Amino acid sequence: MSEHPGSVLRKWREIFAASQLDVARHMGVTPSVISDYEKGRRTPGSLFIRRFVEALLDIDSERGWSVVSRLAKMLQLNYLGAVIDMREFETGVTLEEIITRVKGIPINSYLLDERIYGYTIVDSLKAIMSLTGSEFLHLLGSTTQRVVVFTRVTTGRSPMIALRVSTIKPAAIVLHGPRKLDYLAVWMAESERIPVILSMARNIEELVKNLRQLVFSPR
């Protein structure tokens, strides 16, 4: 059980794009009950959590299993060698926290107000060699509340082209490795209105270590 169960409930409700009213209707309770649990005024037991999860699945079922399909695809791609690390944050973090951990420099002017609930670190070269175009787009759009980190990037053009054609956008993009960004990558970063960060971490190991620390850091 999480030390912050209310925050985790809210996190997964937002990942499934469900309102408190949606969940309450499927659980047969009032929205104020959901609010009480999310704000920590009540502590959920195993039965409540089961009903909460079932409500999210019912909601996603009514919408054609869009979220579950993306999450399942994401797990499948994790075994194709392109994903270096993939973690969930127990509670949402800010874009500023991500920038600090990756030793990042924003390359466009777009800022993000929403919380970020996870990250995926991708080996760009392996992604190009082992993933099909559709698989690459699934990886990029696994959830809208996730930051995707591309390592071993040369100019940044390929990840940004993928971002441009993807119908589902991540919360933010981090590029690690380029000595010089392609001018077209910078232009696409600005036009897509997605925060794009250039990581100055010394190596991939440092990048992974710093983001993992964010997973377990109390906030």
Stockholm file with secondary structure:
# STOCKHOLM 1.0

chainA/1-219         MSEHPGSVLRKWREIFAASQLDVARHMGVTPSVISDYEKGRRTPGSLFIRRFVEALLDIDSERGWSVVSRLAKMLQLNYLGAVIDMREFETGVTLEEIITRVKGIPINSYLLDERIYGYTIVDSLKAIMSLTGSEFLHLLGSTTQRVVVFTRVTTGRSPMIALRVSTIKPAAIVLHGPRKLDYLAVWMAESERIPVILSMARNIEELVKNLRQLVFSPR
#=GR chainA/1-219 SS CCSCHHHHHHHHHHHTTCCHHHHHHHHTSCHHHHHHHHTTSSCCCHHHHHHHHHHHHHHHHHTTSHHHHHHHHHHHHTTTTCEEEEEEEEEEECHHHHHHHTTEEECSSCCCCSCEEEEEEEEHHHHHHHCCHHHHHHHHTSCTTEEEEEESCSSSHHHHHHHHHCSSCCSEEEEESCSSCCHHHHHHHHHTTCCEEEECCSSHHHHHHHHHHHHHSCC
#=GC SS_cons         CCSCHHHHHHHHHHHTTCCHHHHHHHHTSCHHHHHHHHTTSSCCCHHHHHHHHHHHHHHHHHTTSHHHHHHHHHHHHTTTTCEEEEEEEEEEECHHHHHHHTTEEECSSCCCCSCEEEEEEEEHHHHHHHCCHHHHHHHHTSCTTEEEEEESCSSSHHHHHHHHHCSSCCSEEEEESCSSCCHHHHHHHHHTTCCEEEECCSSHHHHHHHHHHHHHSCC
//
